[in-house]
Amino acid sequence: MKKTQIEKIYKENAVPANIIRHMQKVSEVAELLIKKFKEAGVSLNEELIITACLVHDVMRLKEDNKSVNHALLMGAYLSRTGEDELAALVTKHHFEHIDDLENWEEKIVYYSDKRVAHDRIVSLKERFTEIGERIAYRNPELEKKVFELEQEIKNVIGPLPV
Ligand SMILES: [Fe+2]
């Protein structure tokens, strides 16, 4: 998706500057990971990953209950505009979708988001424990799976770039 299109989405949805900064930081993490994946010989849809990172939390403030979370809201918005592939990546970035990740594109978007707290790159441990993710999302079983995802990534790319 073009930069102007992403900016239009921000405008239409009145996305606050701090959320935009968060999404940009997540895309920076993803970019570093993509580079390593490429070096490891894995081909990826880079544009799709970066776009998903840049729009994943657009509906963050629009979620009013957990059953219709911001990821689902944004996924539905993107589906309505015919962006089905992008919609899948955005829908699955939500913490609870760890078991649904099917390809590296989805895994990179998911994982990159878990490495950013607000607009700061942090370790998974920091994100889950020291910073204190919102209590509703604390789930040791799921957190363990995110660490397993990190290991899965390291098995392909070697040491993490961030
Ligand atoms: Fe996020």
Backbone and ligand atoms as CSV (ligand in chain L), in Angstrom:
chain,resi,resn,atom,element,x,y,z
A,1,MET,N,N,0.851,-1.198,0.000
A,1,MET,CA,C,0.000,0.000,0.000
A,1,MET,C,C,0.889,1.252,0.000
A,2,LYS,N,N,0.473,2.226,-0.765
A,2,LYS,CA,C,1.284,3.445,-0.866
A,2,LYS,C,C,1.211,4.262,0.431
A,3,LYS,N,N,2.264,5.044,0.661
A,3,LYS,CA,C,2.349,5.880,1.863
A,3,LYS,C,C,1.142,6.829,1.953
A,4,THR,N,N,0.756,7.375,0.801
A,4,THR,CA,C,-0.371,8.315,0.811
A,4,THR,C,C,-1.670,7.628,1.223
A,5,GLN,N,N,-1.800,6.372,0.834
A,5,GLN,CA,C,-2.999,5.608,1.184
A,5,GLN,C,C,-3.042,5.344,2.697
A,6,ILE,N,N,-1.880,5.030,3.241
A,6,ILE,CA,C,-1.786,4.780,4.694
A,6,ILE,C,C,-2.122,6.071,5.445
A,7,GLU,N,N,-1.585,7.176,4.960
A,7,GLU,CA,C,-1.869,8.463,5.618
A,7,GLU,C,C,-3.357,8.808,5.557
A,8,LYS,N,N,-3.974,8.428,4.458
A,8,LYS,CA,C,-5.417,8.658,4.311
A,8,LYS,C,C,-6.201,7.849,5.362
A,9,ILE,N,N,-5.758,6.628,5.571
A,9,ILE,CA,C,-6.403,5.777,6.590
A,9,ILE,C,C,-6.241,6.394,7.982
A,10,TYR,N,N,-5.039,6.929,8.264
A,10,TYR,CA,C,-4.805,7.577,9.566
A,10,TYR,C,C,-5.775,8.744,9.744
A,11,LYS,N,N,-5.905,9.524,8.691
A,11,LYS,CA,C,-6.735,10.718,8.736
A,11,LYS,C,C,-8.206,10.355,8.936
A,12,GLU,N,N,-8.676,9.446,8.100
A,12,GLU,CA,C,-10.080,9.015,8.169
A,12,GLU,C,C,-10.459,8.493,9.542
A,13,ASN,N,N,-9.487,7.865,10.205
A,13,ASN,CA,C,-9.775,7.240,11.494
A,13,ASN,C,C,-9.256,8.052,12.676
A,14,ALA,N,N,-8.780,9.259,12.397
A,14,ALA,CA,C,-8.269,10.165,13.431
A,14,ALA,C,C,-7.313,9.442,14.398
A,15,VAL,N,N,-6.315,8.771,13.811
A,15,VAL,CA,C,-5.376,8.005,14.638
A,15,VAL,C,C,-4.425,8.954,15.372
A,16,PRO,N,N,-4.355,8.842,16.699
A,16,PRO,CA,C,-3.485,9.739,17.459
A,16,PRO,C,C,-1.995,9.531,17.145
A,17,ALA,N,N,-1.215,10.589,17.320
A,17,ALA,CA,C,0.212,10.567,16.975
A,17,ALA,C,C,0.973,9.468,17.720
A,18,ASN,N,N,0.624,9.218,18.984
A,18,ASN,CA,C,1.379,8.197,19.733
A,18,ASN,C,C,1.148,6.795,19.152
A,19,ILE,N,N,-0.035,6.547,18.650
A,19,ILE,CA,C,-0.305,5.235,18.040
A,19,ILE,C,C,0.410,5.130,16.698
A,20,ILE,N,N,0.475,6.219,15.967
A,20,ILE,CA,C,1.228,6.209,14.702
A,20,ILE,C,C,2.714,5.929,14.991
A,21,ARG,N,N,3.235,6.577,16.029
A,21,ARG,CA,C,4.649,6.337,16.392
A,21,ARG,C,C,4.875,4.869,16.745
A,22,HIS,N,N,3.929,4.297,17.482
A,22,HIS,CA,C,4.031,2.872,17.836
A,22,HIS,C,C,4.086,2.007,16.566
A,23,MET,N,N,3.167,2.259,15.644
A,23,MET,CA,C,3.101,1.432,14.435
A,23,MET,C,C,4.378,1.592,13.599
A,24,GLN,N,N,4.915,2.810,13.569
A,24,GLN,CA,C,6.159,3.040,12.819
A,24,GLN,C,C,7.313,2.261,13.443
A,25,LYS,N,N,7.343,2.247,14.772
A,25,LYS,CA,C,8.413,1.515,15.458
A,25,LYS,C,C,8.290,0.015,15.180
A,26,VAL,N,N,7.066,-0.491,15.186
A,26,VAL,CA,C,6.843,-1.913,14.886
A,26,VAL,C,C,7.331,-2.215,13.455
A,27,SER,N,N,7.073,-1.300,12.547
A,27,SER,CA,C,7.517,-1.531,11.161
A,27,SER,C,C,9.044,-1.507,11.069
A,28,GLU,N,N,9.692,-0.709,11.923
A,28,GLU,CA,C,11.171,-0.693,11.946
A,28,GLU,C,C,11.721,-2.046,12.390
A,29,VAL,N,N,11.103,-2.609,13.437
A,29,VAL,CA,C,11.526,-3.937,13.908
A,29,VAL,C,C,11.330,-4.952,12.785
A,30,ALA,N,N,10.162,-4.899,12.157
A,30,ALA,CA,C,9.857,-5.848,11.075
A,30,ALA,C,C,10.880,-5.723,9.947
A,31,GLU,N,N,11.242,-4.505,9.629
A,31,GLU,CA,C,12.196,-4.284,8.543
A,31,GLU,C,C,13.548,-4.946,8.833
A,32,LEU,N,N,13.998,-4.806,10.080
A,32,LEU,CA,C,15.265,-5.432,10.474
A,32,LEU,C,C,15.165,-6.956,10.387
A,33,LEU,N,N,14.021,-7.483,10.801
A,33,LEU,CA,C,13.822,-8.936,10.732
A,33,LEU,C,C,13.757,-9.412,9.283
A,34,ILE,N,N,13.044,-8.669,8.448
A,34,ILE,CA,C,12.902,-9.036,7.035
A,34,ILE,C,C,14.279,-9.151,6.375
A,35,LYS,N,N,15.148,-8.186,6.694
A,35,LYS,CA,C,16.492,-8.181,6.118
A,35,LYS,C,C,17.214,-9.486,6.466
A,36,LYS,N,N,17.093,-9.889,7.721
A,36,LYS,CA,C,17.742,-11.130,8.162
A,36,LYS,C,C,17.114,-12.367,7.491
A,37,PHE,N,N,15.800,-12.342,7.357
A,37,PHE,CA,C,15.127,-13.468,6.689
A,37,PHE,C,C,15.612,-13.587,5.245
A,38,LYS,N,N,15.741,-12.437,4.597
A,38,LYS,CA,C,16.217,-12.451,3.212
A,38,LYS,C,C,17.628,-13.015,3.134
A,39,GLU,N,N,18.467,-12.568,4.067
A,39,GLU,CA,C,19.843,-13.081,4.101
A,39,GLU,C,C,19.859,-14.595,4.309
A,40,ALA,N,N,18.840,-15.085,5.029
A,40,ALA,CA,C,18.751,-16.532,5.280
A,40,ALA,C,C,18.081,-17.269,4.110
A,41,GLY,N,N,17.752,-16.522,3.069
A,41,GLY,CA,C,17.197,-17.144,1.867
A,41,GLY,C,C,15.693,-17.371,1.892
A,42,VAL,N,N,15.010,-16.715,2.824
A,42,VAL,CA,C,13.551,-16.868,2.898
A,42,VAL,C,C,12.912,-15.720,2.121
A,43,SER,N,N,12.047,-16.056,1.166
A,43,SER,CA,C,11.413,-14.963,0.419
A,43,SER,C,C,10.103,-14.567,1.092
A,44,LEU,N,N,9.893,-13.289,1.187
A,44,LEU,CA,C,8.773,-12.734,1.943
A,44,LEU,C,C,8.086,-11.645,1.144
A,45,ASN,N,N,6.813,-11.429,1.444
A,45,ASN,CA,C,6.119,-10.278,0.869
A,45,ASN,C,C,6.367,-9.073,1.778
A,46,GLU,N,N,7.462,-8.389,1.487
A,46,GLU,CA,C,7.925,-7.314,2.358
A,46,GLU,C,C,6.913,-6.177,2.462
A,47,GLU,N,N,6.367,-5.793,1.332
A,47,GLU,CA,C,5.436,-4.656,1.332
A,47,GLU,C,C,4.207,-4.946,2.187
A,48,LEU,N,N,3.745,-6.177,2.088
A,48,LEU,CA,C,2.562,-6.574,2.859
A,48,LEU,C,C,2.845,-6.507,4.366
A,49,ILE,N,N,4.016,-6.996,4.745
A,49,ILE,CA,C,4.389,-6.993,6.171
A,49,ILE,C,C,4.477,-5.555,6.688
A,50,ILE,N,N,5.185,-4.716,5.945
A,50,ILE,CA,C,5.387,-3.335,6.405
A,50,ILE,C,C,4.050,-2.589,6.466
A,51,THR,N,N,3.217,-2.778,5.450
A,51,THR,CA,C,1.915,-2.108,5.474
A,51,THR,C,C,1.091,-2.586,6.675
A,52,ALA,N,N,1.092,-3.893,6.923
A,52,ALA,CA,C,0.329,-4.422,8.066
A,52,ALA,C,C,0.828,-3.788,9.367
A,53,CYS,N,N,2.136,-3.682,9.511
A,53,CYS,CA,C,2.700,-3.050,10.715
A,53,CYS,C,C,2.216,-1.607,10.846
A,54,LEU,N,N,2.180,-0.915,9.727
A,54,LEU,CA,C,1.836,0.514,9.752
A,54,LEU,C,C,0.353,0.791,9.963
A,55,VAL,N,N,-0.484,-0.235,9.857
A,55,VAL,CA,C,-1.926,-0.002,10.072
A,55,VAL,C,C,-2.529,-0.884,11.178
A,56,HIS,N,N,-1.732,-1.750,11.802
A,56,HIS,CA,C,-2.324,-2.785,12.662
A,56,HIS,C,C,-3.132,-2.230,13.845
A,57,ASP,N,N,-2.724,-1.072,14.357
A,57,ASP,CA,C,-3.414,-0.537,15.547
A,57,ASP,C,C,-4.295,0.682,15.243
A,58,VAL,N,N,-4.643,0.864,13.992
A,58,VAL,CA,C,-5.455,2.035,13.616
A,58,VAL,C,C,-6.735,2.127,14.451
A,59,MET,N,N,-7.322,0.968,14.744
A,59,MET,CA,C,-8.598,0.952,15.482
A,59,MET,C,C,-8.414,0.787,16.993
A,60,ARG,N,N,-7.194,0.939,17.426
A,60,ARG,CA,C,-6.877,0.692,18.844
A,60,ARG,C,C,-7.858,1.379,19.808
A,61,LEU,N,N,-8.161,2.614,19.525
A,61,LEU,CA,C,-9.029,3.360,20.447
A,61,LEU,C,C,-10.510,3.123,20.167
A,62,LYS,N,N,-10.785,2.387,19.111
A,62,LYS,CA,C,-12.189,2.182,18.745
A,62,LYS,C,C,-12.754,0.880,19.295
A,63,GLU,N,N,-11.892,0.123,19.984
A,63,GLU,CA,C,-12.418,-1.142,20.493
A,63,GLU,C,C,-13.176,-0.868,21.788
A,64,ASP,N,N,-14.370,-1.403,21.856
A,64,ASP,CA,C,-15.102,-1.159,23.095
A,64,ASP,C,C,-15.343,-2.415,23.910
A,65,ASN,N,N,-15.154,-3.561,23.289
A,65,ASN,CA,C,-15.192,-4.767,24.113
A,65,ASN,C,C,-14.232,-5.793,23.548
A,66,LYS,N,N,-13.925,-6.799,24.347
A,66,LYS,CA,C,-12.886,-7.742,23.956
A,66,LYS,C,C,-13.285,-8.664,22.808
A,67,SER,N,N,-14.595,-8.916,22.658
A,67,SER,CA,C,-14.995,-9.825,21.599
A,67,SER,C,C,-14.849,-9.166,20.220
A,68,VAL,N,N,-14.992,-7.845,20.200
A,68,VAL,CA,C,-14.716,-7.129,18.949
A,68,VAL,C,C,-13.491,-6.261,19.203
A,69,ASN,N,N,-12.335,-6.898,19.135
A,69,ASN,CA,C,-11.121,-6.152,19.463
A,69,ASN,C,C,-10.649,-5.308,18.279
A,70,HIS,N,N,-9.631,-4.480,18.539
A,70,HIS,CA,C,-9.175,-3.532,17.509
A,70,HIS,C,C,-8.598,-4.231,16.279
A,71,ALA,N,N,-8.050,-5.427,16.486
A,71,ALA,CA,C,-7.472,-6.158,15.354
A,71,ALA,C,C,-8.580,-6.633,14.399
A,72,LEU,N,N,-9.657,-7.142,15.003
A,72,LEU,CA,C,-10.801,-7.576,14.192
A,72,LEU,C,C,-11.443,-6.397,13.476
A,73,LEU,N,N,-11.559,-5.285,14.192
A,73,LEU,CA,C,-12.161,-4.084,13.597
A,73,LEU,C,C,-11.379,-3.633,12.372
A,74,MET,N,N,-10.051,-3.590,12.529
A,74,MET,CA,C,-9.223,-3.132,11.409
A,74,MET,C,C,-9.208,-4.163,10.285
A,75,GLY,N,N,-9.222,-5.446,10.662
A,75,GLY,CA,C,-9.283,-6.511,9.654
A,75,GLY,C,C,-10.533,-6.375,8.807
A,76,ALA,N,N,-11.658,-6.110,9.474
A,76,ALA,CA,C,-12.931,-5.971,8.764
A,76,ALA,C,C,-12.903,-4.749,7.845
A,77,TYR,N,N,-12.315,-3.669,8.335
A,77,TYR,CA,C,-12.190,-2.433,7.553
A,77,TYR,C,C,-11.394,-2.706,6.274
A,78,LEU,N,N,-10.292,-3.426,6.418
A,78,LEU,CA,C,-9.444,-3.717,5.256
A,78,LEU,C,C,-10.139,-4.682,4.287
A,79,SER,N,N,-10.859,-5.652,4.830
A,79,SER,CA,C,-11.600,-6.590,3.963
A,79,SER,C,C,-12.626,-5.846,3.122
A,80,ARG,N,N,-13.273,-4.885,3.755
A,80,ARG,CA,C,-14.287,-4.105,3.025
A,80,ARG,C,C,-13.690,-3.369,1.837
A,81,THR,N,N,-12.402,-3.016,1.951
A,81,THR,CA,C,-11.771,-2.308,0.832
A,81,THR,C,C,-11.015,-3.282,-0.086
A,82,GLY,N,N,-11.270,-4.585,0.087
A,82,GLY,CA,C,-10.684,-5.579,-0.810
A,82,GLY,C,C,-9.264,-5.983,-0.470
A,83,GLU,N,N,-8.782,-5.579,0.695
A,83,GLU,CA,C,-7.403,-5.896,1.094
A,83,GLU,C,C,-7.396,-7.148,1.975
A,84,ASP,N,N,-7.781,-8.284,1.401
A,84,ASP,CA,C,-7.950,-9.495,2.214
A,84,ASP,C,C,-6.670,-10.033,2.838
A,85,GLU,N,N,-5.601,-10.014,2.071
A,85,GLU,CA,C,-4.327,-10.527,2.594
A,85,GLU,C,C,-3.851,-9.687,3.767
A,86,LEU,N,N,-3.959,-8.388,3.576
A,86,LEU,CA,C,-3.562,-7.446,4.618
A,86,LEU,C,C,-4.463,-7.619,5.848
A,87,ALA,N,N,-5.741,-7.839,5.586
A,87,ALA,CA,C,-6.711,-8.023,6.676
A,87,ALA,C,C,-6.316,-9.211,7.553
A,88,ALA,N,N,-5.848,-10.295,6.936
A,88,ALA,CA,C,-5.465,-11.481,7.712
A,88,ALA,C,C,-4.292,-11.167,8.633
A,89,LEU,N,N,-3.300,-10.469,8.111
A,89,LEU,CA,C,-2.125,-10.136,8.919
A,89,LEU,C,C,-2.500,-9.238,10.093
A,90,VAL,N,N,-3.372,-8.285,9.820
A,90,VAL,CA,C,-3.769,-7.334,10.866
A,90,VAL,C,C,-4.637,-8.027,11.921
A,91,THR,N,N,-5.579,-8.827,11.475
A,91,THR,CA,C,-6.463,-9.534,12.418
A,91,THR,C,C,-5.649,-10.415,13.353
A,92,LYS,N,N,-4.648,-11.082,12.790
A,92,LYS,CA,C,-3.881,-12.050,13.588
A,92,LYS,C,C,-2.767,-11.434,14.430
A,93,HIS,N,N,-2.594,-10.109,14.392
A,93,HIS,CA,C,-1.522,-9.551,15.229
A,93,HIS,C,C,-1.921,-9.561,16.705
A,94,HIS,N,N,-3.200,-9.782,16.952
A,94,HIS,CA,C,-3.677,-9.751,18.333
A,94,HIS,C,C,-3.075,-10.914,19.123
A,95,PHE,N,N,-2.688,-10.588,20.347
A,95,PHE,CA,C,-2.033,-11.533,21.260
A,95,PHE,C,C,-2.593,-12.954,21.182
A,96,GLU,N,N,-3.912,-13.062,21.217
A,96,GLU,CA,C,-4.533,-14.379,21.353
A,96,GLU,C,C,-4.485,-15.225,20.078
A,97,HIS,N,N,-3.967,-14.654,18.983
A,97,HIS,CA,C,-3.918,-15.412,17.723
A,97,HIS,C,C,-2.620,-16.169,17.499
A,98,ILE,N,N,-1.852,-16.315,18.553
A,98,ILE,CA,C,-0.551,-16.987,18.407
A,98,ILE,C,C,-0.661,-18.353,17.733
A,99,ASP,N,N,-1.747,-19.087,17.990
A,99,ASP,CA,C,-1.893,-20.424,17.392
A,99,ASP,C,C,-2.353,-20.383,15.940
A,100,ASP,N,N,-2.751,-19.216,15.475
A,100,ASP,CA,C,-3.325,-19.120,14.125
A,100,ASP,C,C,-2.329,-18.641,13.070
A,101,LEU,N,N,-1.107,-18.338,13.515
A,101,LEU,CA,C,-0.140,-17.773,12.572
A,101,LEU,C,C,0.301,-18.842,11.581
A,102,GLU,N,N,0.123,-18.541,10.292
A,102,GLU,CA,C,0.333,-19.575,9.283
A,102,GLU,C,C,1.564,-19.399,8.406
A,103,ASN,N,N,2.093,-18.192,8.354
A,103,ASN,CA,C,3.253,-17.985,7.473
A,103,ASN,C,C,4.177,-16.938,8.100
A,104,TRP,N,N,5.341,-16.765,7.499
A,104,TRP,CA,C,6.321,-15.840,8.089
A,104,TRP,C,C,5.819,-14.410,8.102
A,105,GLU,N,N,5.027,-14.053,7.095
A,105,GLU,CA,C,4.493,-12.679,7.076
A,105,GLU,C,C,3.680,-12.430,8.348
A,106,GLU,N,N,2.764,-13.363,8.639
A,106,GLU,CA,C,1.922,-13.203,9.832
A,106,GLU,C,C,2.762,-13.254,11.108
A,107,LYS,N,N,3.742,-14.146,11.115
A,107,LYS,CA,C,4.579,-14.292,12.308
A,107,LYS,C,C,5.422,-13.047,12.560
A,108,ILE,N,N,5.939,-12.447,11.500
A,108,ILE,CA,C,6.788,-11.261,11.673
A,108,ILE,C,C,5.966,-10.073,12.181
A,109,VAL,N,N,4.766,-9.898,11.645
A,109,VAL,CA,C,3.920,-8.788,12.122
A,109,VAL,C,C,3.586,-8.998,13.601
A,110,TYR,N,N,3.178,-10.202,13.921
A,110,TYR,CA,C,2.807,-10.533,15.301
A,110,TYR,C,C,3.985,-10.291,16.250
A,111,TYR,N,N,5.121,-10.873,15.894
A,111,TYR,CA,C,6.284,-10.817,16.781
A,111,TYR,C,C,6.831,-9.386,16.916
A,112,SER,N,N,6.900,-8.672,15.809
A,112,SER,CA,C,7.434,-7.300,15.863
A,112,SER,C,C,6.609,-6.439,16.806
A,113,ASP,N,N,5.303,-6.640,16.766
A,113,ASP,CA,C,4.418,-5.870,17.651
A,113,ASP,C,C,4.700,-6.193,19.115
A,114,LYS,N,N,5.039,-7.443,19.394
A,114,LYS,CA,C,5.292,-7.832,20.785
A,114,LYS,C,C,6.638,-7.313,21.276
A,115,ARG,N,N,7.475,-6.811,20.365
A,115,ARG,CA,C,8.775,-6.272,20.750
A,115,ARG,C,C,8.761,-4.752,20.911
A,116,VAL,N,N,7.582,-4.176,20.809
A,116,VAL,CA,C,7.486,-2.711,20.951
A,116,VAL,C,C,6.455,-2.364,22.025
A,117,ALA,N,N,6.914,-1.598,23.006
A,117,ALA,CA,C,6.004,-1.084,24.018
A,117,ALA,C,C,5.883,0.415,23.762
A,118,HIS,N,N,4.699,0.856,23.486
A,118,HIS,CA,C,4.481,2.242,23.040
A,118,HIS,C,C,5.377,2.494,21.826
A,119,ASP,N,N,6.394,3.386,21.963
A,119,ASP,CA,C,7.262,3.571,20.790
A,119,ASP,C,C,8.708,3.172,21.102
A,120,ARG,N,N,8.837,2.182,21.978
A,120,ARG,CA,C,10.163,1.750,22.400
A,120,ARG,C,C,10.337,0.256,22.125
A,121,ILE,N,N,11.523,-0.078,21.573
A,121,ILE,CA,C,11.814,-1.502,21.360
A,121,ILE,C,C,12.229,-2.113,22.695
A,122,VAL,N,N,11.571,-3.215,23.049
A,122,VAL,CA,C,11.859,-3.890,24.316
A,122,VAL,C,C,11.997,-5.395,24.066
A,123,SER,N,N,12.503,-6.091,25.066
A,123,SER,CA,C,12.543,-7.555,24.951
A,123,SER,C,C,11.143,-8.098,25.242
A,124,LEU,N,N,10.929,-9.360,24.880
A,124,LEU,CA,C,9.623,-9.965,25.186
A,124,LEU,C,C,9.387,-9.951,26.694
A,125,LYS,N,N,10.457,-10.266,27.420
A,125,LYS,CA,C,10.340,-10.328,28.878
A,125,LYS,C,C,9.864,-8.979,29.429
A,126,GLU,N,N,10.497,-7.926,28.926
A,126,GLU,CA,C,10.093,-6.586,29.365
A,126,GLU,C,C,8.649,-6.292,29.005
A,127,ARG,N,N,8.323,-6.628,27.780
A,127,ARG,CA,C,6.964,-6.354,27.308
A,127,ARG,C,C,5.927,-7.074,28.172
A,128,PHE,N,N,6.237,-8.310,28.544
A,128,PHE,CA,C,5.250,-9.113,29.256
A,128,PHE,C,C,5.295,-8.939,30.766
A,129,THR,N,N,6.473,-8.625,31.286
A,129,THR,CA,C,6.565,-8.610,32.750
A,129,THR,C,C,6.861,-7.228,33.303
A,130,GLU,N,N,8.028,-6.700,32.975
A,130,GLU,CA,C,8.434,-5.475,33.646
A,130,GLU,C,C,7.558,-4.280,33.308
A,131,ILE,N,N,7.189,-4.184,32.051
A,131,ILE,CA,C,6.356,-3.052,31.671
A,131,ILE,C,C,4.914,-3.288,32.110
A,132,GLY,N,N,4.559,-4.580,32.205
A,132,GLY,CA,C,3.214,-4.880,32.690
A,132,GLY,C,C,2.166,-4.640,31.630
A,133,GLU,N,N,2.147,-5.537,30.695
A,133,GLU,CA,C,1.089,-5.501,29.677
A,133,GLU,C,C,-0.247,-5.419,30.401
A,134,ARG,N,N,-1.201,-4.784,29.766
A,134,ARG,CA,C,-2.508,-4.659,30.403
A,134,ARG,C,C,-2.965,-6.000,30.959
A,135,ILE,N,N,-3.452,-5.974,32.143
A,135,ILE,CA,C,-3.723,-7.189,32.897
A,135,ILE,C,C,-4.585,-8.187,32.105
A,136,ALA,N,N,-5.489,-7.675,31.318
A,136,ALA,CA,C,-6.389,-8.535,30.549
A,136,ALA,C,C,-5.622,-9.440,29.588
A,137,TYR,N,N,-4.433,-9.001,29.186
A,137,TYR,CA,C,-3.677,-9.774,28.211
A,137,TYR,C,C,-2.617,-10.658,28.845
A,138,ARG,N,N,-2.462,-10.573,30.162
A,138,ARG,CA,C,-1.461,-11.432,30.784
A,138,ARG,C,C,-1.969,-12.862,30.764
A,139,ASN,N,N,-1.256,-13.701,30.074
A,139,ASN,CA,C,-1.656,-15.094,29.947
A,139,ASN,C,C,-0.379,-15.903,29.780
A,140,PRO,N,N,0.107,-16.520,30.880
A,140,PRO,CA,C,1.409,-17.198,30.856
A,140,PRO,C,C,1.523,-18.239,29.762
A,141,GLU,N,N,0.431,-18.932,29.488
A,141,GLU,CA,C,0.485,-19.985,28.468
A,141,GLU,C,C,0.744,-19.378,27.077
A,142,LEU,N,N,0.023,-18.283,26.794
A,142,LEU,CA,C,0.230,-17.605,25.508
A,142,LEU,C,C,1.612,-16.967,25.457
A,143,GLU,N,N,2.036,-16.373,26.567
A,143,GLU,CA,C,3.350,-15.725,26.596
A,143,GLU,C,C,4.450,-16.736,26.283
A,144,LYS,N,N,4.303,-17.937,26.821
A,144,LYS,CA,C,5.282,-18.998,26.569
A,144,LYS,C,C,5.358,-19.274,25.060
A,145,LYS,N,N,4.212,-19.268,24.419
A,145,LYS,CA,C,4.182,-19.527,22.973
A,145,LYS,C,C,4.849,-18.399,22.184
A,146,VAL,N,N,4.782,-17.181,22.700
A,146,VAL,CA,C,5.450,-16.068,22.005
A,146,VAL,C,C,6.974,-16.244,22.101
A,147,PHE,N,N,7.437,-16.716,23.269
A,147,PHE,CA,C,8.871,-17.016,23.391
A,147,PHE,C,C,9.268,-18.150,22.438
A,148,GLU,N,N,8.367,-19.108,22.255
A,148,GLU,CA,C,8.640,-20.195,21.307
A,148,GLU,C,C,8.704,-19.670,19.874
A,149,LEU,N,N,7.849,-18.699,19.586
A,149,LEU,CA,C,7.880,-18.072,18.265
A,149,LEU,C,C,9.225,-17.355,18.063
A,150,GLU,N,N,9.680,-16.680,19.115
A,150,GLU,CA,C,10.977,-15.995,19.033
A,150,GLU,C,C,12.081,-17.007,18.718
A,151,GLN,N,N,12.019,-18.151,19.379
A,151,GLN,CA,C,13.019,-19.198,19.135
A,151,GLN,C,C,12.933,-19.712,17.699
A,152,GLU,N,N,11.702,-19.853,17.217
A,152,GLU,CA,C,11.490,-20.323,15.845
A,152,GLU,C,C,12.131,-19.345,14.856
A,153,ILE,N,N,12.000,-18.062,15.143
A,153,ILE,CA,C,12.596,-17.032,14.283
A,153,ILE,C,C,14.121,-17.125,14.347
A,154,LYS,N,N,14.648,-17.254,15.567
A,154,LYS,CA,C,16.108,-17.359,15.732
A,154,LYS,C,C,16.670,-18.598,15.034
A,155,ASN,N,N,15.891,-19.651,14.996
A,155,ASN,CA,C,16.367,-20.867,14.316
A,155,ASN,C,C,16.587,-20.621,12.831
A,156,VAL,N,N,15.886,-19.643,12.283
A,156,VAL,CA,C,16.046,-19.341,10.854
A,156,VAL,C,C,17.082,-18.242,10.623
A,157,ILE,N,N,17.011,-17.189,11.417
A,157,ILE,CA,C,17.848,-16.009,11.107
A,157,ILE,C,C,19.096,-15.897,11.980
A,158,GLY,N,N,19.204,-16.742,12.992
A,158,GLY,CA,C,20.340,-16.623,13.920
A,158,GLY,C,C,20.040,-15.535,14.941
A,159,PRO,N,N,21.097,-14.888,15.463
A,159,PRO,CA,C,20.864,-13.874,16.499
A,159,PRO,C,C,19.898,-12.783,16.008
A,160,LEU,N,N,19.048,-12.330,16.896
A,160,LEU,CA,C,18.079,-11.297,16.524
A,160,LEU,C,C,18.774,-9.974,16.239
A,161,PRO,N,N,18.292,-9.223,15.245
A,161,PRO,CA,C,18.902,-7.917,14.945
A,161,PRO,C,C,18.469,-6.829,15.934
A,162,VAL,N,N,17.464,-7.126,16.711
A,162,VAL,CA,C,17.004,-6.143,17.730
A,162,VAL,C,C,16.767,-6.849,19.052
L,1,LIG,FE,FE,0.720,-2.795,18.189
